Amino acid sequence: MTTLVVFNGDVDREFLVSQLLVSGLVVAADGAVRAILDAGGSCNVLVGDMDSIDQSDLTELRAVNPELDVRMFPSEKDATDGELALRAALESDPDRIVVVGAFGGNRLDHEFANISLLANEDWRDRDVVLVDPTRRVSLLTNRTEINGVAGDVITLIPFGGGVTGISSEGLRYELNNRDLVVGTSLGVSNELLATSAVVTVATGMLLVVHEGQRATD
């Protein structure tokens, strides 16, 4: 089962429609409900301090889903609405969590924080991915398969410390048991040679940024 989590960042309507069609449970972070309603969808769980949602949106959402689970938190809290939404998504033990709306918006700090959420120890080893129409960002701690088209840009960034024993198969610039340290750019702007590649690591956390027209397949 795939659980869809929608953050209140930049959301492409058509892309969100496509994700709603293939998802089971849908969790919204605060004001993201507007994007969901505009896409003709609904959500099962709404999480946040509700500082970015209009009462009319909440009324409309309840009309679409009378069983809506609303979880309101105080504005002075120890986690962002996005983190709270991810924790709510994890409760159903999904096979995969897809996050839309993690990029853009008017808060660069929130965009950085959203990406860093991938490293949370509660789900860093699970299949969690941040996506938009042309980008896919995930965290690698062991092995991953990257699917796309030849020429798609693949960037590998060490996160939270150095990463050792990185190997790849299917990238233009192959890595053979290579180490990457924080503060270097060696892993930036690699490319898929064909429709797939495999990357493995021995230790550490590696951000995998996939950019291309089919980066969200």
C-alpha positions as CSV (number, residue, x, y, z in Angstrom):
1,M,0.0,0.0,0.0
2,T,1.2,3.5,-0.9
3,T,0.3,6.3,1.5
4,L,0.3,9.8,0.0
5,V,1.4,12.8,2.2
6,V,0.8,16.3,0.9
7,F,2.8,19.2,2.3
8,N,1.9,22.8,1.9
9,G,4.7,23.7,-0.7
10,D,4.5,24.0,-4.4
11,V,2.0,21.5,-5.8
12,D,1.3,20.8,-9.5
13,R,-2.4,20.1,-9.8
14,E,-2.2,17.5,-12.6
15,F,0.7,15.7,-10.9
16,L,-1.3,15.6,-7.6
17,V,-4.3,14.1,-9.4
18,S,-2.0,11.3,-10.8
19,Q,-0.7,10.6,-7.3
20,L,-4.2,10.6,-5.7
21,L,-5.3,8.0,-8.2
22,V,-2.7,5.4,-7.2
23,S,-2.6,6.0,-3.4
24,G,-4.5,4.5,-0.5
25,L,-4.4,6.6,2.6
26,V,-4.0,10.3,2.1
27,V,-2.5,12.6,4.8
28,A,-2.6,16.4,4.5
29,A,-0.3,18.8,6.4
30,D,-2.4,21.9,7.3
31,G,-3.0,24.2,4.3
32,A,-2.2,21.4,1.8
33,V,-5.9,20.6,1.9
34,R,-6.5,23.4,-0.6
35,A,-4.3,21.7,-3.2
36,I,-6.1,18.4,-2.6
37,L,-9.5,19.9,-3.0
38,D,-8.4,21.7,-6.1
39,A,-7.3,18.4,-7.5
40,G,-10.7,16.9,-6.9
41,G,-9.5,14.7,-4.1
42,S,-9.9,14.3,-0.4
43,C,-7.8,13.1,2.5
44,N,-8.2,10.7,5.4
45,V,-6.1,12.6,8.0
46,L,-5.5,16.3,8.4
47,V,-2.6,17.2,10.7
48,G,-1.2,20.6,11.9
49,D,-1.7,23.7,13.9
50,M,-4.2,24.9,11.2
51,D,-2.6,28.3,10.8
52,S,-2.6,27.9,7.0
53,I,-6.2,26.6,6.4
54,D,-9.4,28.5,5.9
55,Q,-12.5,27.3,7.8
56,S,-14.3,27.1,4.4
57,D,-11.7,24.6,3.2
58,L,-12.2,22.5,6.3
59,T,-16.0,22.6,5.8
60,E,-15.6,21.6,2.2
61,L,-13.2,18.8,3.2
62,R,-15.6,17.4,5.8
63,A,-18.4,17.5,3.2
64,V,-16.3,15.3,0.9
65,N,-15.2,13.0,3.8
66,P,-17.4,13.1,6.9
67,E,-15.0,10.6,8.6
68,L,-12.1,13.0,8.3
69,D,-9.6,12.5,11.1
70,V,-8.5,16.0,12.2
71,R,-5.5,16.2,14.5
72,M,-4.9,19.8,15.7
73,F,-1.7,20.8,17.4
74,P,-0.7,24.1,19.2
75,S,1.3,26.6,17.1
76,E,4.1,26.3,19.6
77,K,5.2,22.7,19.0
78,D,8.4,20.7,18.6
79,A,7.8,19.5,15.1
80,T,6.7,20.9,11.8
81,D,3.3,20.0,10.3
82,G,5.2,18.0,7.7
83,E,6.9,15.8,10.3
84,L,3.6,15.3,12.1
85,A,2.0,14.3,8.8
86,L,4.8,11.7,8.2
87,R,4.3,10.3,11.7
88,A,0.5,10.0,11.0
89,A,1.3,8.2,7.7
90,L,3.6,5.7,9.4
91,E,0.8,4.5,11.7
92,S,-0.8,2.4,8.9
93,D,2.6,0.7,8.3
94,P,2.5,1.4,4.5
95,D,4.8,-0.2,2.0
96,R,5.7,3.2,0.6
97,I,5.2,6.9,1.5
98,V,5.1,9.4,-1.3
99,V,5.4,13.1,-0.3
100,V,4.1,15.8,-2.6
101,G,4.6,19.5,-1.9
102,A,7.9,19.2,0.0
103,F,9.6,21.7,-2.4
104,G,9.1,25.4,-3.0
105,G,6.7,27.5,-1.2
106,N,7.9,30.8,0.4
107,R,10.1,29.2,3.1
108,L,13.5,28.0,2.2
109,D,14.0,26.8,5.7
110,H,11.0,24.5,5.4
111,E,12.3,23.1,2.1
112,F,15.6,22.2,3.8
113,A,13.8,20.8,6.8
114,N,11.5,18.7,4.6
115,I,14.5,17.1,2.9
116,S,16.2,16.5,6.2
117,L,13.2,14.6,7.4
118,L,14.2,11.7,5.2
119,A,17.0,11.0,7.7
120,N,14.7,10.6,10.7
121,E,15.6,7.3,12.4
122,D,11.9,6.3,12.6
123,W,11.6,5.9,8.8
124,R,15.1,6.4,7.3
125,D,15.2,2.7,6.3
126,R,11.7,2.7,4.8
127,D,10.6,3.6,1.3
128,V,9.9,7.3,1.7
129,V,10.3,9.6,-1.3
130,L,9.7,13.4,-1.9
131,V,8.4,14.0,-5.4
132,D,7.2,16.6,-7.9
133,P,6.7,16.3,-11.7
134,T,10.4,16.2,-12.5
135,R,12.2,15.4,-9.2
136,R,12.5,12.5,-6.8
137,V,14.5,12.7,-3.6
138,S,15.1,9.7,-1.3
139,L,17.6,8.5,1.3
140,L,19.7,5.5,0.6
141,T,21.1,3.5,3.5
142,N,21.7,0.2,1.7
143,R,20.6,-0.5,-1.9
144,T,18.3,1.2,-4.3
145,E,17.2,0.9,-8.0
146,I,16.8,4.1,-9.9
147,N,14.3,4.0,-12.9
148,G,14.0,6.6,-15.6
149,V,15.4,7.4,-19.1
150,A,18.9,7.8,-20.4
151,G,20.2,11.2,-19.6
152,D,18.3,11.7,-16.4
153,V,20.5,13.5,-13.9
154,I,21.4,11.6,-10.7
155,T,23.1,13.4,-7.8
156,L,24.4,11.6,-4.8
157,I,25.0,13.7,-1.6
158,P,26.4,12.4,1.7
159,F,24.0,13.3,4.5
160,G,24.7,13.5,8.2
161,G,28.3,12.4,7.8
162,G,30.6,10.5,5.4
163,V,29.3,7.6,3.3
164,T,31.5,4.6,2.6
165,G,31.6,1.8,0.0
166,I,29.4,3.4,-2.6
167,S,29.1,1.3,-5.8
168,S,26.9,1.8,-8.8
169,E,25.9,0.1,-12.0
170,G,24.2,1.9,-14.8
171,L,25.5,5.5,-14.3
172,R,27.7,7.4,-16.7
173,Y,30.4,7.9,-14.0
174,E,30.4,4.7,-12.1
175,L,31.4,4.4,-8.5
176,N,33.4,1.4,-7.4
177,N,33.5,1.1,-3.6
178,R,34.0,4.9,-3.4
179,D,33.6,7.0,-0.3
180,L,32.0,10.5,-0.2
181,V,32.5,13.0,2.5
182,V,30.4,16.0,3.5
183,G,31.3,19.2,1.9
184,T,32.4,17.8,-1.5
185,S,30.6,17.8,-4.8
186,L,31.9,14.6,-6.4
187,G,28.5,13.0,-6.6
188,V,26.7,15.9,-8.3
189,S,25.3,15.6,-11.9
190,N,25.8,11.9,-12.8
191,E,23.6,10.4,-15.4
192,L,21.5,7.4,-16.2
193,L,23.0,5.4,-19.1
194,A,19.7,3.6,-19.8
195,T,16.4,3.0,-18.1
196,S,17.7,1.9,-14.7
197,A,20.7,1.9,-12.4
198,V,21.6,0.3,-9.0
199,V,23.4,2.1,-6.2
200,T,24.6,0.5,-3.0
201,V,26.3,1.8,0.1
202,A,28.2,0.1,2.9
203,T,27.7,2.6,5.7
204,G,26.2,6.1,6.0
205,M,23.2,7.9,4.5
206,L,23.2,9.1,0.9
207,L,20.7,11.5,-0.6
208,V,19.6,10.4,-4.1
209,V,18.3,13.3,-6.2
210,H,16.8,12.1,-9.5
211,E,15.8,14.8,-12.0
212,G,14.1,14.0,-15.3
213,Q,10.7,13.7,-17.0
214,R,10.2,10.2,-15.6
215,A,11.9,10.8,-12.3
216,T,8.8,9.9,-10.3
217,D,8.0,6.5,-11.9
